[in-house]
Amino acid sequence: MMTTVDASGLPFTDNRLPASAPILQTHDLTIGYRHGRKQPRIVAEALNVTLHQGELVCLLGPNGAGKSTLLRTMAGLQPLLHGRITLHGDDLTHLTPAQIARRLSIVLTERIDAGAMTAYGLVALGRHPYTNWTGQLSEQDEGVVRWALTAVGAADLAGRQINTLSDGERQKVMIARALAQEPTLILLDEPTAYLDLPRRVEIMRILRQLARQEGRAILLSTHDLDLALRTADQLWLMAADGSLQTGAPEDLVLSGAFGRTFPSDGVAFDLQTGSFRLLEQPIGRIDLAGNGAGAFWTMRALERAGFAVQPGANGAPVQVEVLNGDGRYRWQLTREGQNQTCLSLQELLRILGKKEKAGK
C-alpha cells in the first residue's frame, strides 16, 4: 500500500498492487446453490479465471447462464460449492468481511431505498471499512468521499437527495460509493440496465477510465453486447451450459465463440459489422455506390428493409448511389435503365417497396 493525494489535496491510502500482480483468481471454482440436505444445484464448474489491475472485463451470456451467481460468489455474498477464490493471493473464505471490503466492492442491480439521504451521505457509507464503531468520518475520509464523487463526474450531485436523482445520476453515485471503499476490485451487476443509450455510454466510459487511470480491476455483467465489444479489455463469455471462455473481444469474435454463446433461431452474428442480424431470405439485391457515413446508414436502411446489399458494381438489378455534393444527402436510384433521385432514405425505401410489390 502507498499514500497518495486526492483532488482536494488530502492524502488517502492507496491499496493498489503492482501492475503484474493478479487481483483475483478462481481455482477450479464451482458455483451454485445448496438446498438443505438435497444435492446442490450446480450452475457452473471448473472455472479458472484471473483479473488483473487496470483491466475492464465484461461478463456476457444469455439469461440464466449464472452471471449474477458468479459475481455474488466472487464477492463472498454467496458460498462457493467447490474450489477456491483468492483475493490478492489470500483465500477469500479466510478473510473477514472488513478485510474483503477494503479490497473489493460490489454494485448490485437492486435499487437502494436511501430515503432523504444525500448523494454525499450515500458515498460516505463506502468508508465503513475504515471508520470506528461511531462511523464518524475523519478529514482523510471526507477527502476520499469528495475524490470518489469527482472521479465519476458527480461532484455537483453531492448535496442532492438520492430520491431526486435520475437513474443515470443514481448509478454514478453508486459507483462513487463503491470507489470510496478504495478497493482494488469493483464488481458490478448490470450497471447500465435502466439507462438510456447516452447514459450507458457515459457509465462505460467512466468505468474504463477508473480501470486505466486509477488502476482498478473492474468486472461487470451486461447485456449491452455492442458496448462490451467496444470498451472491454477482456470478455468472459458464459454459455447456457455454464462453460466460460475468456479473451480479447476481437479474438472471441473471430474464433466464433461470441456468436456461439448467443444462439438463436433466425439470428446470426455478423463478423463484418460486429452485430446480430436477422436471417431472412432477401427480397432483392442492390449494388451500393458511395462512402462514409452516408453509405453506412444507407446500407443499414436497405438491409433493414430486407435487401441484400453489396458495395460497388456487382451486376445487381438495382443500383443506389449516395450523393453528398453540397452537404445534403440525396440518393440516385437506377432500375431498368431509369434514374430517380430521392431526397431522403424514407422516400427511397418507399419507392423500392412499391416496386417490389408491383413486381410480385
N, C-alpha and C positions, 0 to 999 in steps of 0.2 A: 504494500500500500504506500501511497505518497500523498503529500499535501499539495493542493493546488489552489487557485483563486477563482471565484465565480465572477460573473459580470459586474457585480456591485463592489468588487474588491475585497470581499470577505473570503477567508480561507475555508476549505472544507476537505474532508478525507476522500481520496480517490482510491477505490478498491480495485481498479483495473489491473489485470495481469499483463505480463509481457505478451507481445503480439503472437508469439509462437505457441503459447500455452492454450490447450483446449479449455473452454469454459465448462461445457457439459458433454458427457459421453454416456451412451447406453451400452450395456454389455449383455447380449442375448436376452433382451428385455421381452417379457410377455405382459400384455395389458388386458384388462377385462374386469369382470365383476364377480364377487363372491356372494352367494345367497345361502347363508346359514351352512348347513351340512351338505347341501347339494353340490354337484360338480360346478366349478366356476365357469362362467361364460367367457370364453377367450375371444377377444376382439382382434388381436394381432400378436404375433410371437416372433422370436428370433430377430429382434430389431437391434441393429448396431449402427448408430449414427453419432456424429460429432458436430458440435457447434463451436466455432472459433470467434475470437474477438474481432469486432469490426465487420461481421457478416450480417446481412439481411437475408433471412431464409423464409420462403413462403411454403406453407404446408397445404397441399391441394389434394382433393379427392372428392368422390361423389358423396352424397348424403348417406350417413350411416356407416361410413368406412372406419370411423374411430378417431377422427382428428381431435375432437374435444377431449376424448378419453386419454389420448396420448399427452396432450398439453396438461391436463389436470394431474396425470401421473407424474410427469416431469416436474411439476410444481410442488409435489408432495401432498396434494389435496386428496389424492386417491391412492390407496395402496397398490403396489405392483403385485403381479402374480408370480413372477419368476424373473431371475436375472438381477442386474444392478444398474443403478444410475449414479454416476459420480459428478459432483459439482466442485470445480476447482480441485479435482483429484480426490475429494472426500466422498465417501458413501453417503448418499442423500438420507438414508434411513438412520444414520448415526448422528445427524445434525439436529440441533434444537430448532424450534420454529424461529427464534430470534436470529440464529446463525443463517438459516435459509433466507430470511427476509432481508438480510444485509447483502446477500449475493444475488437474489432472484426476486423479481416482482412479476405479477400477472394481472392482466386486464381481461375480465370475462365479459360475455355478452349481456349478462343480467344488468338491468338498469338499477342504479343505486338511488334509493329514496333518501336524499340528503336534506329534505325539508327546506328550511330557510338558511342553511349553511352557505357561506360564500365560497367562491372558487378557491380563494386563498386558504380558507379553512380546510377544504377537502384535500388540497395538495399537501397542507401541513400534516395531515394524517399519515402521509408517507414517511414521516420522520419517526414513527413509533419505534423502530428497532434501535433508535439512538437516544431516545429520551428516557428519563427516570419514571418512576411509578406515577408521578403527578402529571406527566405529559407536557410539562412546561417547556417551551422552545427556548433554546439558547440563541445568542446572537449568530452563532455559526449555523444553527438550524434555520433561522429566518433567512439567512443568506442563501442557503440551498433551495429553499422554497421559491424565493424570487428568481434564482437561476433556472429552476425547472420550468417555471411559468414562461420565462423569456425564451428558453430553448425550444419550446413548442409554439411560440408565437402567440401566447395567451396572457402576456403581462397586463394588457388592457382589460382583461376579464377578472382580475384579482378581486375586485370589490363587488362583483355581480353575484346574486344568489343563483344557486345551481338550477332551481326550478324556472329561471327566466332564460336559460341558455338554450340555443338551438342544439340539434343533435351533433352537428359538427363542432360547435364550441364545447359542448359537454365532453366529446371524445378527446379533444385536445387537453382538457383539464384532467381527465382520467389518465392520460399518458403522462402528464406532468406529475400526477400523484405517484405513479409507478417510478418515474425518474427520480423523484425526491428521495426514494429509498437508496439512491446511489448504487443500484445493482450493476453487476457486470452482464446480467442476462435479463431480458424482458420478454415475456411470453404474452401474446395477445390472441384472443379467440374472436375471430370475425370483427376486427376493429372498424371496418368500413361498411358493416351490414346495413345500417339505417341511413346512410348518407347518399346525397346526390353525387353525380359524376365529378363536378369540380371539387367537392369536399373530399371525395375518395382519393383523387389525385393529390390533393394537398396533404392528407394524412400520410399517404405512402411516401411523399417527398420528405416530410418531417421524420418519418421512421428511418428512411435511408440516410438522412443527414446525421441522425443520432448514432447510427451504426458507424458511419465513416468518420465523422468529425469527433464524436465523443468516445469511440472505441467500444461501444456496447455490442453484445451479440443479441440479435433480435430475431425471434421466431414467431411468425403469425400464421394463423389459418385464414383462408379466404376462399370465396367462390369467384372472385374477380380475376379470371384467368388472364385476360389481356394485360392488366396492370402488373400481375405477378411476373409475366414473361418479360415485361419491360423494365422492372425495377429490382427484382431479386438477384442476389449473387448466387444463390442456390435454390433449387426446388426440391422439396420432399414430396414425392407422388405416392399417395396412399390409396391403393386399389380397394375395390369392394371386398376382396378376399383377405384383406389385412396385410398384403405384401407391400413393401416400401422400397421405392427406388429413389436415389438421390443423385444430384449432379447439376451442372450448369444448365440453365433453361434451354440454351441452344442445342446442347448435346442431347437432352432428353427429347426435344422436338425431332431432331434429325434421326435419332435411333428408333423413332416410332413409339417410344414409351409414353409420351404425352397423350397421343391420340388413343392408345390402348387403355389408358386409365379412365377415359370418359366415353365408353362405348354407348352408342345409342342408335336405334333403328332410324334410318333416313337422315343421319347427320354424320359428317366426317370432318376431321381436322385437316385444313388446307396448309401444306407446308410452305406454299408460296406467299400466303397472306398472314400466316400465324393466327388464324381464326377458324371457328367452326362454320361450316356451310351446309345447307340442305342438299340432300342427294335427290334431285328431281330430274326427270327427262327434260332437256331444254326444249323450249318452244320454237327455237330458231337460232341461227348462227349470225354473228355480227363481227365485222372487222372494224377495229377502232384506231383512228389516227389522232395523234396529239400526245402531249406530255404534261408533266407537272400535276398540280392539284386538280386541274380541270379534268384530265384524263382519268385520274384515280377515282374521283367521285362519279364520273360518267360510267366507268366500268362497274362500280358498286351499284348504281341505279339500274343499269341494264341487267346485271346478274340477279338483282332482287326481283326484277320483272320476269325472270325465267329464261333469259337468253344466255347462250354460251358465247363469251366474248374473248377475242384474241387481238392483241395489238399488231398493227401492221397490215399488209395486204396478204390475205391467205385464201382468196377466192370465195369468200362468203357471199351469199346473195344480197346482203345488206351491208352498207358501209356508213359509219358515222365518223365525222371529223370534228374535233373540238377547235373552235376558233376563238381567239382572245387578242385581237389586234389592238383594241383601244381600251383595254382594261375591263371590258364587259364580255362575258362568255356568250357564245352563240354555237349552235350545233347544225352542221350541214348533213342532212340525211340523203343518202343516194340509194335508190332501189329501182331496178328495172330501167336503168338509164335516166331516171328522173331525179332531179335535185330539189330539196326543200330545206329552207332554213328555219330553225326553231330558236325561240328566244329564251327558253327555259327547258330544264330536264323534264319537268312535268308535261310540257307540251310535246316533247319528243316521245315520251312514254305513251302518251295518249294516242298519238298518230300511229306508233308502232302497234299498239294494242288494237286499234281499229283495223289495221291492215292484216294483222294475224287472224282476227275474227272473220274478215272478209275472205281470207284465203282458205278457210276451213270449209 
